[in-house]
């Protein structure tokens, strides 16, 4: 038997992988910007370059397609995980994976997110059993 604990997926929404390159950034300072890994109606995960100094608290999420034909901004969020990915051998580059839960979606954000999921995603994202460190929610 393995000593690893199996993580229980407590998400209410199905996660989807992306067909196109999409980036996420935390505003107002853009200190955490990276490639989106998966997304759902409830949140998203993205990978970003780790820095020596933690970024300042952010208050808003924006994600956008690399082609520039889609952008959704002004999203409130809570950070549910933020952990370092396995290091690439012989590389000094470190990356982290950040999981965010969307706050209350307002105005046309629900419709835009639904459009995004329908037009920019593919099959259900694979759920991996990875150990991670929970973070405190960010305050805006």
MARBA-3410 file (N, C-alpha, C, O; in Angstrom, 1 decimal):
140
0.8,-1.2,0.0,0.0,0.0,0.0,0.9,1.2,0.0,1.9,1.3,0.6 ~ 0.4,2.2,-0.7,1.1,3.5,-0.8,0.9,4.3,0.5,-0.2,4.3,1.1 ~ 2.0,5.1,0.9,1.8,6.0,2.0,1.1,7.3,1.6,0.7,8.1,2.5 ~ 1.0,7.6,0.3,0.4,8.8,-0.1,-1.1,8.8,0.2,-1.8,7.8,0.0 ~ -1.6,9.9,0.7,-3.0,10.0,0.9,-3.7,10.4,-0.4,-3.2,11.3,-1.1
-4.8,9.8,-0.7,-5.5,10.2,-1.9,-6.3,11.4,-1.6,-7.1,11.4,-0.6 ~ -6.2,12.4,-2.4,-6.9,13.7,-2.2,-8.4,13.5,-2.7,-8.6,12.8,-3.7 ~ -9.3,14.0,-1.9,-10.7,13.9,-2.2,-11.0,15.2,-3.0,-10.8,16.3,-2.5 ~ -11.6,15.1,-4.2,-12.0,16.2,-5.0,-13.3,16.7,-4.5,-14.3,16.0,-4.7 ~ -13.3,17.9,-3.9,-14.5,18.4,-3.3,-15.2,19.5,-4.1,-16.1,20.2,-3.7
-14.7,19.6,-5.4,-15.3,20.6,-6.3,-16.7,20.3,-6.6,-17.1,19.1,-6.8 ~ -17.5,21.4,-6.8,-18.9,21.2,-7.2,-19.0,21.2,-8.7,-20.0,20.8,-9.2 ~ -18.0,21.8,-9.4,-18.1,22.0,-10.8,-17.0,21.2,-11.5,-15.9,21.0,-11.1 ~ -17.4,20.6,-12.7,-16.5,19.9,-13.5,-15.4,20.8,-14.1,-15.7,21.9,-14.5 ~ -14.2,20.3,-14.0,-13.0,21.1,-14.5,-12.8,20.7,-16.0,-12.9,19.5,-16.4
-12.3,21.7,-16.8,-12.1,21.4,-18.2,-10.7,21.9,-18.5,-10.2,22.9,-18.0 ~ -10.0,21.1,-19.4,-8.8,21.5,-20.0,-9.0,22.5,-21.1,-10.1,22.6,-21.6 ~ -8.0,23.2,-21.5,-8.1,24.3,-22.5,-7.7,23.8,-23.9,-6.7,23.1,-24.0 ~ -8.4,24.3,-24.9,-8.0,24.1,-26.3,-7.0,25.1,-26.7,-6.2,24.8,-27.6 ~ -7.0,26.2,-26.1,-6.2,27.4,-26.6,-5.3,27.8,-25.4,-5.7,27.5,-24.2
-4.3,28.6,-25.6,-3.5,29.1,-24.5,-4.2,30.3,-23.9,-4.6,31.2,-24.6 ~ -4.3,30.2,-22.6,-5.0,31.2,-21.8,-4.2,31.5,-20.6,-3.5,30.7,-20.0 ~ -4.1,32.8,-20.3,-3.3,33.3,-19.2,-4.2,33.9,-18.1,-5.3,34.4,-18.4 ~ -3.7,33.8,-16.8,-4.4,34.4,-15.7,-3.4,35.3,-15.0,-2.2,35.1,-15.0 ~ -3.9,36.4,-14.5,-3.1,37.3,-13.7,-3.9,37.9,-12.5,-5.1,38.1,-12.6
-3.2,38.2,-11.5,-3.8,38.7,-10.3,-3.5,40.2,-10.3,-2.4,40.6,-10.3 ~ -4.6,41.0,-10.2,-4.4,42.5,-10.2,-4.5,43.0,-8.8,-5.1,42.4,-7.9 ~ -4.0,44.2,-8.6,-3.6,45.2,-9.6,-2.2,45.2,-10.0,-1.8,46.0,-10.9 ~ -1.3,44.4,-9.5,0.1,44.5,-9.7,0.7,43.5,-10.7,1.9,43.6,-11.0 ~ -0.1,42.5,-11.2,0.4,41.5,-12.2,1.5,40.7,-11.7,2.2,40.1,-12.5
1.8,40.6,-10.4,2.9,39.9,-9.9,2.8,38.4,-10.1,3.8,37.7,-10.3 ~ 1.6,37.9,-10.1,1.3,36.4,-10.4,0.6,36.4,-11.7,-0.6,36.7,-11.8 ~ 1.4,36.0,-12.7,0.8,35.8,-14.1,1.3,34.5,-14.6,2.5,34.2,-14.5 ~ 0.4,33.7,-15.2,0.8,32.4,-15.7,-0.2,31.8,-16.6,-1.3,32.3,-16.8 ~ 0.1,30.6,-17.0,-0.8,29.8,-17.9,-1.8,29.1,-17.2,-1.5,28.4,-16.2
-3.1,29.2,-17.6,-4.2,28.5,-17.0,-4.1,27.0,-17.3,-3.8,26.6,-18.5 ~ -4.2,26.1,-16.3,-4.1,24.7,-16.4,-5.5,24.1,-16.7,-5.7,23.3,-17.6 ~ -6.5,24.5,-15.9,-7.8,24.0,-16.0,-8.8,25.1,-15.4,-8.4,25.9,-14.7 ~ -10.1,24.9,-15.8,-11.0,25.9,-15.4,-12.4,25.3,-15.2,-12.7,24.3,-15.9 ~ -13.2,25.9,-14.4,-14.6,25.4,-14.2,-15.5,26.6,-13.9,-15.0,27.8,-13.9
-16.8,26.4,-13.7,-17.7,27.5,-13.3,-17.3,28.0,-11.9,-17.8,29.1,-11.5 ~ -16.6,27.2,-11.2,-16.3,27.6,-9.8,-14.9,28.1,-9.5,-14.6,28.7,-8.5 ~ -14.0,28.0,-10.5,-12.6,28.5,-10.3,-11.7,28.0,-11.4,-12.1,27.5,-12.4 ~ -10.4,28.3,-11.1,-9.4,27.8,-12.1,-8.1,27.6,-11.4,-7.9,28.0,-10.2 ~ -7.2,26.9,-12.1,-5.8,26.7,-11.6,-4.9,27.2,-12.7,-5.1,27.0,-13.9
-3.8,27.8,-12.3,-2.8,28.3,-13.2,-1.4,28.1,-12.7,-1.2,28.0,-11.4 ~ -0.4,28.0,-13.6,1.0,27.8,-13.2,1.7,29.1,-13.5,1.6,29.7,-14.5 ~ 2.6,29.5,-12.5,3.3,30.8,-12.7,4.7,30.6,-12.2,5.0,29.6,-11.5 ~ 5.6,31.5,-12.6,7.0,31.4,-12.2,7.1,31.9,-10.8,6.6,32.9,-10.4 ~ 7.8,31.0,-10.0,8.0,31.4,-8.5,9.0,32.5,-8.4,10.0,32.5,-9.1
8.7,33.4,-7.5,9.7,34.5,-7.2,10.3,34.3,-5.8,9.8,33.5,-5.0 ~ 11.4,34.9,-5.6,12.0,34.8,-4.3,11.2,35.5,-3.2,11.2,35.0,-2.1 ~ 10.5,36.6,-3.5,9.7,37.3,-2.6,8.2,37.1,-2.9,7.8,37.3,-4.1 ~ 7.4,36.8,-2.0,6.0,36.6,-2.3,5.4,37.9,-2.7,5.7,39.0,-2.2 ~ 4.4,37.8,-3.7,3.8,39.0,-4.2,2.9,39.7,-3.1,2.4,39.0,-2.2
2.6,40.9,-3.3,1.6,41.6,-2.4,0.2,41.0,-2.6,0.0,40.3,-3.6 ~ -0.6,41.3,-1.7,-2.0,40.8,-1.8,-2.7,41.3,-3.0,-2.5,42.5,-3.3 ~ -3.4,40.5,-3.7,-4.2,40.9,-4.9,-5.6,40.9,-4.6,-6.1,40.2,-3.6 ~ -6.4,41.6,-5.4,-7.8,41.7,-5.1,-8.7,41.3,-6.2,-9.9,41.2,-6.0 ~ -8.1,41.0,-7.4,-9.0,40.8,-8.5,-8.2,39.9,-9.5,-7.0,39.9,-9.6
-9.0,39.0,-10.2,-8.5,38.1,-11.2,-8.9,38.5,-12.6,-10.1,38.9,-12.8 ~ -8.0,38.3,-13.5,-8.3,38.5,-14.9,-7.7,37.3,-15.7,-6.6,36.9,-15.4 ~ -8.5,36.7,-16.6,-7.9,35.8,-17.5,-8.3,36.1,-18.9,-9.3,36.6,-19.2 ~ -7.4,35.7,-19.8,-7.5,36.1,-21.2,-6.8,35.2,-22.1,-5.8,34.5,-21.7 ~ -7.3,35.1,-23.4,-6.7,34.2,-24.4,-5.5,34.8,-24.9,-5.4,36.0,-25.0
-4.5,34.0,-25.3,-3.2,34.5,-25.9,-3.5,35.2,-27.2,-2.8,36.1,-27.6 ~ -4.6,34.7,-27.9,-4.9,35.4,-29.2,-5.6,36.7,-29.0,-5.7,37.5,-30.0 ~ -5.9,37.1,-27.8,-6.5,38.4,-27.6,-8.0,38.5,-27.9,-8.6,39.6,-27.8 ~ -8.7,37.4,-28.2,-10.1,37.4,-28.6,-11.0,37.2,-27.4,-12.3,37.2,-27.6 ~ -10.5,37.0,-26.2,-11.3,36.8,-25.0,-10.6,37.3,-23.8,-9.4,37.2,-23.6
-11.4,38.0,-22.9,-10.9,38.5,-21.7,-12.0,38.6,-20.7,-13.1,39.1,-21.0 ~ -11.8,38.1,-19.5,-12.8,38.2,-18.4,-12.0,38.8,-17.2,-11.1,38.2,-16.7 ~ -12.4,39.9,-16.7,-11.7,40.6,-15.6,-12.7,41.0,-14.5,-13.9,40.8,-14.7 ~ -12.2,41.5,-13.4,-13.0,41.9,-12.3,-13.5,40.8,-11.5,-14.5,41.0,-10.7 ~ -12.9,39.6,-11.6,-13.4,38.5,-10.8,-12.8,38.5,-9.4,-11.6,38.6,-9.2
-13.7,38.4,-8.4,-13.2,38.2,-7.0,-12.8,36.7,-6.9,-13.3,35.9,-7.6 ~ -12.0,36.4,-5.9,-11.5,35.1,-5.7,-11.0,34.8,-4.3,-10.8,35.7,-3.5 ~ -10.8,33.5,-4.0,-10.2,33.1,-2.8,-9.1,32.1,-3.2,-9.4,31.2,-4.0 ~ -7.9,32.2,-2.7,-6.8,31.3,-3.0,-7.1,30.0,-2.2,-7.1,30.1,-1.0 ~ -7.2,28.8,-2.9,-7.4,27.6,-2.1,-6.2,26.7,-2.1,-6.1,25.9,-1.2
-5.2,27.0,-3.0,-4.0,26.3,-2.9,-2.9,27.0,-3.7,-3.2,27.8,-4.6 ~ -1.7,26.9,-3.3,-0.6,27.5,-4.0,0.7,26.8,-3.5,1.1,26.9,-2.4 ~ 1.2,25.9,-4.4,2.3,25.1,-4.1,3.3,25.0,-5.2,3.0,25.2,-6.4 ~ 4.6,24.7,-4.8,5.7,24.6,-5.8,5.5,23.3,-6.5,5.3,22.2,-6.0 ~ 5.7,23.3,-7.9,5.7,22.2,-8.7,7.0,21.5,-8.6,8.0,22.0,-8.1
7.1,20.2,-9.0,8.4,19.5,-9.0,9.4,20.3,-9.9,9.0,20.8,-10.9 ~ 10.6,20.3,-9.4,11.6,21.1,-10.1,12.1,20.2,-11.3,12.2,19.0,-11.3 ~ 12.5,20.9,-12.4,13.0,20.3,-13.5,14.5,20.1,-13.2,15.2,21.0,-12.8 ~ 15.1,18.9,-13.4,16.5,18.6,-13.1,17.4,19.6,-13.9,17.1,19.9,-15.0 ~ 18.4,20.1,-13.2,19.4,20.9,-13.8,18.9,22.3,-14.2,19.5,23.0,-15.1
17.8,22.7,-13.6,17.2,24.0,-13.9,17.0,24.8,-12.7,16.6,24.3,-11.6 ~ 17.2,26.1,-12.7,17.0,27.0,-11.6,15.6,27.6,-11.6,15.2,28.3,-10.7 ~ 14.9,27.3,-12.7,13.5,27.9,-12.8,12.6,27.1,-11.9,12.5,25.9,-12.0 ~ 11.8,27.8,-11.1,10.8,27.2,-10.2,9.4,27.7,-10.6,9.3,28.9,-11.0 ~ 8.5,26.8,-10.7,7.1,27.2,-10.9,6.2,26.8,-9.8,6.5,25.9,-9.0
5.1,27.5,-9.7,4.1,27.1,-8.7,2.8,27.0,-9.3,2.5,27.5,-10.4 ~ 1.9,26.2,-8.7,0.5,26.0,-9.2,-0.4,26.7,-8.2,-0.3,26.4,-7.0 ~ -1.3,27.5,-8.7,-2.2,28.3,-7.8,-3.6,27.9,-8.2,-4.0,28.0,-9.3 ~ -4.4,27.5,-7.2,-5.8,27.2,-7.4,-6.7,28.2,-6.8,-6.5,28.6,-5.6 ~ -7.6,28.8,-7.6,-8.5,29.8,-7.1,-9.9,29.4,-7.2,-10.3,28.8,-8.2
-10.7,29.8,-6.2,-12.1,29.7,-6.2,-12.7,31.1,-6.5,-12.4,32.0,-5.8 ~ -13.6,31.1,-7.5,-14.2,32.4,-7.8,-15.1,32.8,-6.7,-15.8,32.0,-6.0 ~ -15.2,34.1,-6.5,-16.1,34.7,-5.6,-17.5,34.8,-6.3,-17.7,34.1,-7.3 ~ -18.4,35.6,-5.8,-19.7,35.7,-6.5,-19.5,36.4,-7.8,-18.9,37.5,-7.9 ~ -20.0,35.7,-8.8,-20.0,36.3,-10.2,-21.1,37.3,-10.3,-22.2,37.1,-9.9
-20.8,38.5,-10.9,-21.7,39.6,-11.0,-21.9,40.0,-12.4,-21.1,39.7,-13.3 ~ -23.0,40.7,-12.7,-23.3,41.2,-14.0,-23.3,40.1,-15.1,-23.9,39.0,-14.9 ~ -22.6,40.3,-16.1,-22.6,39.4,-17.2,-21.4,38.4,-17.1,-21.1,37.7,-18.1 ~ -20.7,38.3,-15.9,-19.6,37.4,-15.7,-20.0,35.9,-15.9,-19.2,35.2,-16.4 ~ -21.2,35.6,-15.4,-21.7,34.2,-15.6,-21.8,33.8,-17.0,-21.4,32.8,-17.5
-22.4,34.7,-17.8,-22.6,34.4,-19.2,-21.3,34.4,-20.0,-21.1,33.5,-20.8 ~ -20.3,35.3,-19.6,-19.0,35.3,-20.3,-18.2,34.0,-19.9,-17.6,33.4,-20.8 ~ -18.3,33.6,-18.7,-17.6,32.4,-18.2,-18.2,31.2,-18.9,-17.5,30.3,-19.4 ~ -19.5,31.1,-19.0,-20.2,30.0,-19.8,-19.8,30.0,-21.2,-19.5,28.9,-21.8 ~ -19.7,31.1,-21.9,-19.3,31.2,-23.2,-17.8,30.7,-23.4,-17.5,30.0,-24.3
-17.0,31.1,-22.4,-15.6,30.7,-22.4,-15.5,29.2,-22.3,-14.8,28.5,-23.1 ~ -16.2,28.6,-21.4,-16.2,27.1,-21.2,-16.6,26.4,-22.4,-16.1,25.3,-22.8 ~ -17.6,26.9,-23.1,-18.2,26.3,-24.3,-17.2,26.4,-25.5,-17.2,25.5,-26.3 ~ -16.5,27.5,-25.6,-15.8,27.8,-26.8,-14.2,27.6,-26.7,-13.5,27.5,-27.7 ~ -13.7,27.5,-25.4,-12.3,27.5,-25.3,-11.7,26.2,-24.5,-10.5,26.1,-24.4
-12.6,25.4,-24.1,-12.2,24.2,-23.4,-12.5,22.9,-24.2,-13.2,22.9,-25.2 ~ -11.9,21.8,-23.7,-12.1,20.5,-24.3,-12.6,19.6,-23.3,-13.6,19.9,-22.6 ~ -12.1,18.4,-23.2,-12.6,17.4,-22.3,-12.3,17.7,-20.8,-11.6,18.6,-20.5 ~ -12.9,16.9,-20.0,-12.8,17.1,-18.5,-11.3,17.0,-18.2,-10.6,16.1,-18.6 ~ -10.9,17.9,-17.3,-9.5,17.9,-16.9,-9.2,16.7,-16.0,-10.0,16.3,-15.2
-8.0,16.1,-16.1,-7.6,15.0,-15.3,-7.3,15.5,-13.9,-6.7,16.6,-13.7 ~ -7.8,14.8,-12.9,-7.6,15.2,-11.5,-6.4,14.4,-11.0,-6.4,13.2,-11.0 ~ -5.3,15.1,-10.6,-4.1,14.4,-10.1,-4.1,14.4,-8.6,-4.6,15.3,-8.0 ~ -3.5,13.4,-8.1,-3.3,13.3,-6.6,-2.0,13.9,-6.2,-1.0,13.2,-6.2 ~ -2.0,15.2,-6.0,-0.7,15.9,-5.7,-0.9,16.5,-4.3,-1.9,17.1,-3.9
0.2,16.4,-3.5,0.2,17.1,-2.2,0.4,18.6,-2.5,1.1,19.0,-3.4 ~ -0.3,19.4,-1.6,-0.2,20.8,-1.8,-0.4,21.5,-0.4,-0.8,20.9,0.5 ~ 0.0,22.7,-0.4,-0.1,23.5,0.8,-1.2,24.5,0.7,-1.3,25.3,-0.3 ~ -2.2,24.5,1.6,-3.3,25.4,1.5,-2.8,26.8,1.9,-1.9,26.9,2.7 ~ -3.4,27.8,1.3,-3.1,29.2,1.6,-4.2,29.9,2.3,-5.4,29.4,2.2
-4.0,31.0,2.9,-5.1,31.8,3.4,-5.7,32.5,2.2,-5.0,32.8,1.2 ~ -7.0,32.8,2.3,-7.6,33.6,1.2,-7.1,35.0,1.2,-6.7,35.6,2.2 ~ -7.0,35.5,0.0,-6.5,36.9,-0.2,-7.7,37.8,0.1,-8.8,37.6,-0.2 ~ -7.3,38.9,0.7,-8.3,40.0,1.0,-8.1,41.1,0.0,-7.0,41.5,-0.3 ~ -9.3,41.7,-0.4,-9.2,42.7,-1.4,-9.6,44.1,-0.9,-9.6,45.1,-1.6
END
